[in-house]
Amino acid sequence: MTTSSPNHLLLDASAASALCNQGTGSELDGLLKSLQEKDVRVWCYAGEYSDLLSRSKALMESAASSEGLSALTPRQHLGQSLAGVQWLSALAGDLQGNDDPDPIALALTRAATRLGSEAWVVTADHSRLARGAPFVSIHGLKIAQPDSQVAFIDLGAQQDRIRAELEEGIHRVLHHGRYVMGEEIGRLEAQLAETSGAAHCICVSSGTDALLAALMAIDIKPGDEVITSPFTFFATAETIVLLGGLPVYVDIDPETFNLDPGGIEAAIGSRTRAIMPVSLYGQCAEMEEINAIARRYSLTVIEDAAQSFGASFHGRRSCALSDLACTSFFPAKPLGAYGDGGACFTQDASLADRLRQIRDHGQQGRYHHTALGINGRLDTIQAAVLTAKLKIFPDELAARQRVAEGYAELLADLQDAGRITLPVVRPHNTSAWAQYTIRVADRDEIQKSLSEQGVPSAVHYPAPLYDQPALAHSGEDCPESGRAAREVLSLPMHPYLDEATQVRVSQALHDAIASCASAPSQSAAVEA
């Protein structure tokens, strides 16, 4: 009897056939479902599909008198019996140099290794069991309760949903071999432009390079000033400084954490060239007011939309709200690649042409460089990944909204008691919910308590940019940004966060707050 805790179970043909034979509701079916509920992934090996189909056909022929089976084809029966089981691809290396008397057994062993060290191959075959690990018996299989850790972001659940499209796209790139600027890039750019409503999309190698290219496109030079928020990721100001520019910080709105338009005009000087509002945590900044100010002073607006792709402002999408916009496809973003990636957006055809030139070393034609640029091209494989993810993106945005609404309901009593402040989304906005970020007093103690209960959290961000050593150049002080840096706490947020897990996160937060002896005067609640 096996009692350790795997992360993955790979059913060989004998075990999968036993599951098909016993049917839904059997003891084995119940065990596998209970494991799946505990985030143990159950797989079948694609290299055994033909064997499984033959076994399914034989089972149906032997049970031809059964009304339930007679209406199904072997393929349908197999699909029903293995619903919820993932198919693990058979790769070329699985059989390479394989002179094993049971070549599929060796292939299964190699396939299990790809899943990680905590992967078992479940079998009813005695010869395979005799090999030892990773083979285990389906009889008396008993799994110890696995460590229960909530996922902060569950990319695995998303991957399960689109595995076929991901693998097809990646393999297409591997076979055509155009790893840089393959045709997938153009297709992705067209889809992203359509999704955002921008006229032009230019994919680049990261969200940081998107910001850098946008600033280069408007010719930011040493000494030029760019107004931005100090409460954001380092790259926002880093790219300004890399070009010799000077970030000028305007404090944030304490409700939305976005740039407060009311402070912008006072920050405009003779060297001001642009305004770079950050659409933080998935919600657009107040782009109408910011654009109006920019027009009065002939400034360019660049939306840092690294976290807000898919959000809307007065019915229009983020990335189509200003002269230029930049987003990130870092894996943790609402639309994330499996590596770095990003994109620039604009309505201006001439800016779009300049951005395409900048991302490719300033080339206007092969080996004809008319400007200085960067090596900022997006990998074709990442474009294939993003194309697969974009198909389910609208559904995932809706799911993120449901998760946010669930948190709001579960945590309303803590807000009513003044113990936390929940996120505020303005009525004219929809959020992409890149994070679900609350304010809370005694943040560090509460975060530690959550961790002890198996609930991860994150701080986005622990210090204003002007307090970063690499950027400290004067005595800026934006009090709301400083207060936010002390109080913000992001809870687990992703489209596959189920209700039971949200209840667990909520209870852990309630317990953590109850354990902290915070006086009412220390409450982080924002006053109206």
Beta strands, then each sheet from edge to edge (+ up, - down):
strand 1: 8-11
strand 2: 41-45
strand 3: 86-88
strand 4: 119-123
strand 5: 135-137
strand 6: 200-204
strand 7: 225-228
strand 8: 246-249
strand 9: 272-276
strand 10: 300-304
strand 11: 312-313
strand 12: 316-317
strand 13: 324-328
strand 14: 342-346
strand 15: 363-365
strand 16: 368-369
strand 17: 420-421
strand 18: 429-430
strand 19: 436-440
strand 20: 488-491
sheet 1: 3+ 2+ 1+ 4+ 5+
sheet 2: 6+ 14- 13+ 10+ 9+ 7+ 8+
sheet 3: 12+ 11- 18+
sheet 4: 15+ 16-
sheet 5: 17+ 19- 20+
end
